[in-house]
Amino acid sequence: MAEATVRQIAPAQGKLGVLCVGLGAVATTFIAGVENVRRGTARPIGSVSQMGTIRLGKRTDKRAPLIREFVPLATLQDIVFGAWDPVPDDAYAAAIQAGVLDRHDHIEPVAGFLKNIRPMPAVFDQNYVKRLEGKNVKPGSSKRELAEGLRKDIRDFKAKNNCSRLVMIWCASTEIFISPGPAHWTLEAFEKAIDANDPTIAPSMLYAYAAIMERVPFAN
């Protein structure tokens, strides 16, 4: 009988930078929600990491600690937010425009915090998102140049905010459908497609590529 492997998970130490691709309804609701919870003016309803429990052993053992007390996760106080968006509005203006949260109860109390989150110029191409326009767009004459620009943004954000680790989350508009093809089968083919400005390489793929190359987990 094979022996069970025990995987040791390192404790979460230092600041965790959360980079959102997109600073619209999804991202601003998430960011404002976290800040309200941190200030004790809201509860993290729906958050598995903050309110969920995990059962240990048999049901009759009645051992069900909170996940955040059992798994070495970053605390909400350790999170720092950054974002990219083709629209230059800060998180405060974007949250009001989105209209998801109650302005009086959930936006105004954290207005100062939200106003300090300004989006970095985005990698954006209207050919992939027809109904969106924006002027806060990263300059670049090639997809390789844009990908390297994103990698620099990641490194600069990490250094500026003194983060020990980062994660990137896709919160942007849905792009047009692109059928998987040879350009997506291997890393070598993908990088050749980037260098050739292949139209099957969408902006979302450049964000994922930049994150992976900087050893940053990418969540879609």
Secondary structure, 3 states (H helix, E strand, C coil): CCCCCCCCCCCCCCEEEEEEECCCHHHHHHHHHHHHHHCCCCCCCCCHHHHCECCCCCHHHCCCCEHHHHCCCCCHHHEEEEEECCCCCCHHHHHHHHCCCCHHHHHHHHHHHHHCCCCECECCCCCCCCCCCCCCECCCCCHHHHHHHHHHHHHHHHHHCCEEEEEEEECCCCCCCCCCCHHHCCHHHHHHHHHCCCCCCCHHHHHHHHHHHCCCCEEC
